């Protein structure tokens, strides 16, 4: 006999009374509220372990019966959780709770996001790529040694791991580096772009050093929208200026990481104090 699944039925009350004509008259607003409640209940089950990492969720029809809502409402709730990165839908197999394993990066090495993501066995991707030519703002002007308002190329990208948004990056490049008239800034929109390789092969600059600072902060409206998280959610913000071996500052980056997805380590050296020789200890008598 197969495994018997037991579910608790939840009926979410609505302040609005369903018209006598039937459920077809339920407004879209009412359905959205029900979907939100189902979403939060599924989220709670993931958090407390009732739906553990890697487990397959029950079919939509069973969830609909369990929650006392329509299958359409369940599908909408699960889609929202999938967009947030909590669930992953595998065609032909079902919907699963995504593993919450963190991506680990090191501040000792200047690795690209693509390398970090691929190094964890995940598929790196890019979305929301946008490039524009603007005047440099105060935050980027000083690190790049530019006068306020100097022309720069601003590149926005969302980096994904297995389709889940994990990093929102803003890269600021001095416009003067695009000296080749045949080099279009739209080349930065290539989905497979490695920015460091682009610098070496297209801009004639080999980046050898990076000075970075990292702090915990909260997502503003733009970052929240790009990462698919609520505004005010905690994020790790890394600011970095990259330079060549000649000391030319050629790239300023701001990277916003989903806080519960990334963790960073750093190797701390020293203090390497001179050690005094240890005194020889007398041998213990045998027997």
C-alpha positions in Angstrom: 0.0 0.0 0.0 1.3 3.4 -0.9 2.1 6.2 1.5 -1.0 7.9 2.9 -0.8 11.7 3.0 -2.7 13.7 5.5 -3.5 17.3 5.1 -5.1 19.9 7.4 -7.9 21.9 5.6 -7.6 25.6 5.9 -10.6 27.7 4.9 -9.6 31.4 4.5 -12.5 33.7 5.4 -13.1 36.7 3.2 -14.7 39.9 4.3 -16.6 40.1 1.1 -19.6 37.8 0.7 -19.6 35.7 -2.5 -22.6 36.7 -4.6 -25.5 34.3 -5.0 -24.6 33.9 -8.7 -21.7 31.7 -7.7 -17.9 31.8 -7.3 -17.4 33.2 -10.9 -18.3 36.6 -9.4 -15.4 36.7 -7.0 -13.3 39.7 -7.9 -9.7 39.6 -9.0 -8.8 41.6 -5.8 -10.4 38.8 -3.7 -8.5 36.1 -5.6 -5.3 38.0 -5.1 -5.9 38.2 -1.4 -6.5 34.5 -1.2 -3.4 33.8 -3.2 -1.4 36.0 -0.8 -2.7 34.0 2.2 -1.9 30.7 0.5 1.6 32.0 -0.4 2.3 33.0 3.3 1.0 29.6 4.6 3.3 27.7 2.2 6.1 30.0 3.1 5.5 29.3 6.8 5.6 25.5 6.1 8.9 25.9 4.3 10.4 28.0 7.2 9.3 25.6 10.0 10.3 22.5 8.0 7.0 21.0 7.2 8.0 21.4 3.6 11.7 20.7 3.9 14.5 21.4 1.4 14.3 19.4 -1.8 10.8 17.9 -1.0 8.2 17.8 -3.7 5.0 19.7 -2.9 1.7 17.9 -3.1 -0.2 18.4 -6.5 -2.0 21.7 -7.0 -5.4 20.0 -6.7 -4.5 18.5 -3.3 -3.2 21.8 -2.1 -6.4 23.5 -3.3 -8.5 21.1 -1.3 -6.3 21.5 1.7 -6.5 25.3 1.7 -10.2 25.4 0.6 -9.4 27.5 -2.5 -9.4 27.1 -6.2 -6.6 25.5 -8.1 -6.0 28.8 -9.9 -5.4 30.5 -6.6 -2.9 27.9 -5.6 -1.1 28.1 -8.9 -0.8 31.9 -8.5 0.6 31.6 -5.0 3.2 29.0 -6.1 4.2 31.1 -9.0 4.9 34.0 -6.7 7.1 31.8 -4.4 8.9 30.4 -7.5 9.7 34.0 -8.6 11.0 34.7 -5.1 13.3 31.6 -5.4 11.7 29.5 -2.7 10.3 26.9 -5.1 11.5 25.4 -8.4 9.2 23.9 -11.0 10.6 20.9 -12.9 8.5 20.2 -16.0 7.1 16.8 -15.9 8.0 16.2 -12.3 6.4 18.8 -10.1 7.2 21.7 -7.8 10.0 21.4 -5.3 11.3 23.4 -2.3 14.6 24.9 -3.5 17.7 24.1 -1.5 18.6 27.0 0.8 22.3 26.2 0.5 24.3 29.4 0.5 26.7 30.5 -2.1 30.1 31.1 -0.5 32.5 33.7 -1.8 35.9 34.8 -0.7 37.0 38.4 -0.4 40.6 37.2 -0.9 40.2 36.6 -4.7 38.6 38.9 -7.3 36.3 36.3 -8.8 33.4 37.0 -11.1 29.8 36.2 -10.0 29.7 33.7 -12.9 32.7 31.8 -11.5 31.2 31.7 -7.9 27.8 30.5 -9.1 29.2 27.9 -11.4 31.6 26.7 -8.7 28.6 25.7 -6.6 27.2 23.5 -9.3 24.5 26.0 -10.3 23.8 27.5 -13.7 24.7 31.2 -13.9 22.5 33.6 -15.9 21.8 37.2 -16.5 18.6 39.2 -16.7 17.5 42.9 -16.7 20.6 43.9 -18.5 20.6 47.7 -19.3 23.4 50.0 -20.5 23.3 53.8 -20.7 25.7 56.7 -21.1 25.3 59.2 -18.2 27.3 61.7 -16.2 29.1 60.1 -13.3 27.5 60.6 -9.9 29.4 61.6 -6.7 29.6 58.0 -5.4 31.6 56.8 -8.4 33.4 60.0 -9.4 36.0 60.0 -6.6 37.0 56.3 -6.8 37.5 56.6 -10.5 39.3 59.9 -10.3 36.8 61.7 -12.5 35.3 65.1 -12.3 31.6 65.2 -11.3 29.4 64.7 -14.3 32.2 63.2 -16.5 30.8 60.8 -19.1 30.6 57.2 -18.1 28.9 54.0 -19.3 26.6 52.5 -16.6 25.8 48.8 -16.9 23.0 47.2 -14.8 22.6 43.4 -14.6 20.8 40.9 -12.4 22.9 37.7 -11.9 20.9 34.5 -11.4 21.7 31.1 -10.0 19.5 28.3 -11.4 17.1 31.1 -12.5 16.9 32.7 -9.1 18.0 36.4 -8.8 20.9 36.6 -6.3 23.0 39.6 -7.2 22.1 43.0 -8.7 25.2 44.7 -10.1 25.8 48.3 -11.3 29.1 48.8 -13.1 30.4 52.2 -14.0 33.0 52.5 -16.7 34.8 55.7 -17.9 33.5 56.6 -21.4 37.1 57.4 -22.5 37.9 53.6 -22.4 35.7 53.1 -25.5 38.2 54.8 -27.7 37.7 52.3 -30.6 34.9 53.9 -32.8 33.8 50.4 -33.9 33.2 49.3 -30.3 29.6 49.8 -29.3 28.6 49.9 -25.7 25.7 47.5 -26.5 28.4 44.8 -26.6 28.1 44.9 -22.8 24.6 43.4 -23.1 25.9 40.0 -24.2 24.2 37.5 -21.8 27.5 35.5 -21.6 29.6 38.6 -20.9 32.6 38.3 -18.6 33.3 41.9 -17.7 37.0 41.3 -16.8 37.6 39.5 -20.1 35.8 42.3 -21.9 38.3 44.7 -20.3 41.3 42.7 -21.4 40.2 41.8 -24.9 38.1 44.8 -26.0 39.3 47.7 -23.9 42.9 46.8 -23.7 43.0 47.0 -19.8 44.0 44.0 -17.6 42.5 44.4 -14.2 44.9 43.2 -11.5 43.6 44.7 -8.3 40.4 45.5 -6.5 39.7 47.5 -3.3 36.4 46.5 -1.8 34.2 47.3 1.2 31.1 45.4 2.2 28.3 46.2 4.6 24.9 45.0 5.6 22.1 47.4 4.5 18.5 47.3 3.3 17.2 47.1 -0.2 15.8 50.3 -1.7 12.9 50.1 -4.3 15.2 49.6 -7.3 17.3 46.8 -5.7 14.2 45.1 -4.3 12.4 45.1 -7.7 15.5 43.6 -9.4 16.0 40.9 -6.9 12.4 40.1 -6.4 12.4 40.8 -2.6 10.4 43.1 -0.4 11.7 46.7 -0.1 13.7 47.1 3.1 14.9 43.4 3.1 18.5 43.0 4.3 21.1 42.8 1.6 24.9 42.7 1.5 26.2 45.7 -0.4 29.7 45.5 -1.9 31.4 48.5 -3.4 34.7 48.0 -5.3 37.1 49.9 -7.5 39.2 47.9 -9.9 42.6 49.1 -11.3 45.3 48.0 -13.6 48.9 47.1 -12.7 49.8 50.7 -13.6 47.4 52.0 -10.9 44.7 53.3 -13.3 41.3 53.1 -11.8 39.0 51.7 -14.6 35.9 50.3 -13.0 33.6 51.1 -10.1 31.0 48.5 -9.1 28.2 48.2 -6.6 26.9 44.7 -6.0 23.8 44.0 -4.0 23.5 40.4 -2.7 20.5 38.7 -1.3 21.6 38.4 2.3 20.3 34.9 3.0 21.8 33.5 -0.1 25.5 34.6 0.1 28.1 34.5 2.7 31.7 35.7 2.4 34.9 34.6 4.0 38.3 36.3 4.3 41.7 35.0 5.1 43.4 37.1 7.8 47.1 37.0 8.0 49.4 37.7 11.0 50.4 39.0 13.4 53.4 36.6 12.9 55.2 37.6 16.1 58.7 36.3 16.8 58.3 33.2 18.8 60.6 32.5 21.8 62.2 29.1 22.0 60.4 26.7 24.3 62.2 25.4 27.3 63.1 21.8 27.3 61.0 19.8 29.7 62.6 17.1 31.9 61.6 13.6 30.9 59.2 11.9 33.2 60.5 8.9 35.1 59.3 5.6 33.7 57.7 2.9 35.8 
